[in-house]
Amino acid sequence: MDEISVGCVVYSLSGRDSGRYYVIVKLEDGYAYIVDGNLRKLKNPKKKNMKHLRSSGRVLTTIADKFNTGKKVFDTEVNSALREFNDKGMEV
């Protein structure tokens, strides 16, 4: 499995949100907090078990850098960064 870190694009394998791509905003005790900027906003990230996620192998470096330096990240930039993944319906 690819290394999963903040800013990594992941594919949800189970739950109501399965079949969609998300960005990890926080990692904690075997769980990832994920957002997509559309259905799941930054102010209310989804807590998801790591075993229910698959890494796409891609990291959104500009967004990851902002999270790591404490700069403001907007839902619109997360949403537009993930648009290419969700629109194409790419399966990992």
N, C-alpha and C positions, 0 to 999 in steps of 0.2 A: 504494500500500500504506500502511496505517496505520502510524504510528510505534510501534515495538515497544520496550518498556522493561521494567524489573523490575516485577513485579506484574501485567503484562499477561496476559490470558487468550488463549491461542493454541490453534488446532486443528491436530492432527498430520495431515499429508497422506500420509506414507509410512512404511514400516517396520512392525514388529510392533505399535507403539502407534498406528497410524493410526486415524482415526475417533473419537478421544477428545480431550477438552480438558485443557489443562495450564496451569500458572502458571509464568512465567519467574522464576527466582530469581537468575540471574546471566547477564550477557552478556560474551562474550570472543572476539575475533578472528573474527567472522562465525559464531559458534556461540552457541546459547542453552542454558542448563542449565534443564531443566524438571522439575516435580514435579506429582503429583496428590494426594498425601497418602494414597493407597490402594495402588496397585500400585507406584508410584514415590515413595519416601519422601524427606524432606528431607535425611537423612543420606547418601543415594546418588542425587543427581539425574542425569537422563539428559542427556548431551551430544548436542545435535541441531543439524544444519546449518540455518541460518535459511531457506534456500530450501524446506525441507520443512515449514515452519510457515506458517499463515495467521492473521493477527491477527483476533480477534473484534471489535476496536474497544472492548472493555471493559477497564478496569483495576480490580483489587481494591485500592482505595486503602488500606484499613486494613492489609492484608497488605503492600502496597508500602511504606507508611510504616514498618512494623516492620523490614523488610529494610534500608531505607535508614538507619534510626537504630540498627541493631544489636540490636534487641530480639528476644527469643525468639519464634519462630513454631512452632506445633505442627502436625503432620500432620492432626489432626482439624479444625482451622480451615480449612486448605487444602481438605480433602476436602469439608467441608460447603459451602464457598463455591462449589466447582465442581459440586456435586450438581445444581443447577438446569440447568446446561449439559449434562452427560452424561445425565441422566435424560430430558430432553426430546429428546435426540438432535438438537439444533439444528445445522444445517449452515450454515457461514459463507459 
